[in-house]
Amino acid sequence: LFRSEGVYYLSARVTDKVGYITTSAPREVRIDDTPPLVSFSGSAGDVLEATRDSQNNWTVRLSGTAGDPVLSNTNTPGSGVPLDGVHVTLYKAAGGLAGPAAQAATLTGGTWTVDYVLSDSEPSGCYTAEAVAVDALAAIYPDEAASHTQTAEQSFGINTAGPATQIDRSFLTLGQTLTGTLAGAVSGNFVPV
């Protein structure tokens, strides 16, 4: 019936035996045949900081964008990405999951975020994240989910260690004062010398 994505109008026409014709009011029908768009914030290779949550689990905040493009040759929006339509899975560089499983992201407007819970006790290292977004039609028509799903991947590092410095004492004299700023240090944290 419909050959391509877009906005169509359907009406029904009935003719009785006497020849009277009745036509229904047109109804708008939208055909969405395009998967949603999904991406990560930041750049591949970025180093992200992991923090501990209230249960003392390591978490890393991941974010990006997700949305459903307008229908072809129209300004009409697609079916949309539902609020629970983005899930993120984190993989270790050596293989295997870095957390319990895919974790649901929070979608606000076109931005998704997730504080991904990590399963390792010391999660510093290299990882690859996979974000999967579905549009509203994937939930309604599961047999069509593949054509209404999009995946994005991004590799990055996680750092749980604080900044490090080393001072060569052979260049110091007794009573000498050192001053300066440590890159990556949080204000108010003490650094042993």
C-alpha positions in Angstrom: 0.0 0.0 0.0 2.7 2.5 1.0 5.9 2.4 -1.0 8.1 4.7 1.1 8.4 6.5 4.4 6.3 9.7 4.8 2.9 11.1 5.7 -0.1 9.8 3.9 -3.9 10.4 4.1 -6.4 7.6 3.9 -10.1 7.8 3.5 -12.7 5.2 2.8 -15.5 5.5 0.2 -18.6 3.3 0.3 -21.3 3.0 -2.3 -24.6 1.4 -1.5 -26.9 -0.6 -3.8 -28.8 2.5 -4.7 -25.7 4.4 -5.7 -25.3 6.7 -2.8 -21.6 7.4 -2.0 -20.2 8.3 1.4 -16.6 9.2 1.9 -15.0 9.3 5.3 -12.9 12.2 6.6 -9.2 11.6 5.7 -7.0 10.2 8.4 -3.3 11.0 8.6 -1.0 7.9 8.6 2.7 8.2 9.2 5.1 5.6 7.9 8.4 5.6 9.8 11.0 3.4 8.3 14.2 5.0 9.7 16.0 3.9 12.8 16.8 6.5 15.5 20.1 8.2 15.8 22.4 7.6 18.8 25.9 8.9 19.7 28.3 9.4 22.6 29.5 12.7 24.1 33.2 13.3 24.1 35.8 11.7 21.9 37.2 8.2 21.5 40.1 7.7 23.8 39.0 10.2 26.4 39.9 9.3 30.0 36.8 9.3 32.3 36.9 9.5 36.1 35.1 6.8 38.0 33.5 7.6 41.4 31.9 5.6 44.2 28.1 5.7 44.6 26.2 5.5 47.9 26.6 1.7 48.0 30.4 2.0 47.5 30.2 0.7 43.9 32.4 2.2 41.2 30.4 4.1 38.6 31.3 6.1 35.5 29.0 8.7 33.9 28.4 8.2 30.2 26.3 10.4 28.1 25.3 11.2 24.5 22.4 12.1 22.3 19.5 10.1 20.9 16.6 11.1 18.6 14.4 10.0 15.8 14.9 11.9 12.5 12.0 13.5 10.7 10.2 11.4 8.1 11.6 11.5 4.6 10.7 14.6 2.5 8.6 16.1 5.4 9.1 18.2 8.5 7.0 15.6 10.5 8.9 13.9 13.4 9.4 10.2 13.4 7.9 7.9 16.0 10.4 9.2 18.6 12.7 7.5 21.1 10.8 6.5 24.3 12.2 7.6 27.7 13.4 4.0 28.3 14.7 3.6 24.7 18.5 3.9 25.3 20.5 1.1 27.0 24.3 1.1 27.5 26.6 -1.9 27.9 30.3 -1.6 28.9 32.9 -4.1 27.8 36.4 -4.6 29.2 39.3 -4.4 26.7 40.2 -8.0 27.4 36.6 -9.1 26.8 33.6 -9.6 28.9 31.1 -7.3 30.6 32.4 -4.5 32.9 29.1 -4.3 34.7 26.1 -6.5 35.5 24.5 -6.1 32.0 23.0 -3.5 29.8 21.9 -0.5 31.9 19.1 1.9 31.1 20.0 5.5 30.4 17.8 8.5 31.4 16.6 10.3 28.3 15.9 14.0 28.7 15.1 15.9 25.5 17.6 14.5 23.1 20.3 13.8 25.8 20.8 10.5 27.5 23.0 9.8 30.6 23.8 6.8 32.7 25.9 6.3 35.8 27.1 2.9 34.7 27.7 0.6 37.7 31.1 -1.2 37.3 31.6 -4.7 38.7 35.4 -4.6 39.2 36.9 -3.6 42.5 39.6 -1.6 40.7 38.2 -0.6 37.3 41.1 1.6 35.9 41.8 0.6 32.3 40.4 0.6 28.7 36.8 0.0 27.8 34.3 0.0 25.0 30.8 1.2 25.5 27.8 0.3 23.3 24.7 2.5 23.3 21.6 1.0 21.8 18.6 3.2 21.0 15.2 2.1 19.8 12.3 4.2 18.5 8.7 3.8 19.6 7.8 1.4 16.9 10.4 -1.2 18.1 8.3 -1.7 21.2 5.0 -1.9 19.4 6.1 -4.2 16.6 8.9 -6.5 18.0 9.2 -8.3 14.6 10.3 -4.9 13.1 12.7 -4.0 16.0 15.8 -4.6 13.9 14.9 -1.8 11.5 14.1 0.5 14.4 17.2 0.0 16.4 20.6 1.9 16.1 23.9 1.1 17.9 26.9 3.4 18.6 30.2 2.4 20.1 33.0 4.4 21.7 36.3 3.4 23.4 37.7 5.3 26.4 39.7 4.9 29.5 38.7 4.9 33.2 40.9 6.3 35.9 40.2 5.7 39.5 43.6 6.8 40.8 44.4 10.3 41.9 47.2 12.4 40.4 50.7 11.3 41.0 53.9 13.2 41.3 57.5 12.4 42.2 60.1 14.7 43.6 63.9 14.1 43.2 65.2 14.9 46.7 68.8 15.2 45.4 68.0 18.7 44.1 66.5 20.0 47.3 68.3 21.7 50.1 67.2 21.6 53.8 64.5 24.1 54.5 63.6 24.7 50.8 59.9 25.3 50.1 58.2 23.8 47.0 55.3 25.6 45.4 53.2 24.8 42.3 50.1 23.2 41.0 49.5 19.6 40.3 47.5 18.9 37.1 44.5 16.8 37.9 44.6 17.5 41.6 41.3 18.4 43.4 41.5 21.5 45.5 41.9 20.8 49.1 43.4 17.3 48.8 46.7 16.8 50.4 49.6 15.3 48.5 52.3 13.5 50.5 55.9 14.6 49.7 
